[in-house]
Amino acid sequence: MENNLIHVEVAHALEGRQLILPVEAQQGITASEAIEQSGILQEFTDIDLGKSRLGIFGKVSKADAVLQDGDRVEIYRPLIADPKEARKKRAAEGKALKNRARKTPTKA
């Protein structure tokens, strides 16, 4: 019966704290089942699995994804800013700096 066991990890990180918990489970376990078994939800009570995105080794995955031996399930925290909006803002700031540099006369 032990041949049917797999070893996976469940990980979550905040700015000042990260936790990776090992889970030994039967083959066929899903990402959400591994999260429940790991006990990580008791450590990070603010996790809402209905809203949190999940991944397996950095690749976005669904909660019902079946895990393989050695997988690491990652629970991602919400984004602080929309990546597209942040990029647009940085591009606009860079353009403003470039335009300002052009307007500044150079001393000979």
Summary of the structure (lengths in Angstrom):
residues: 108
radius of gyration: 21.8
end to end distance: 83.3
largest distance: 83.3
contacts: 243
relative contact order: 0.18
helix: 33%
strand: 30%
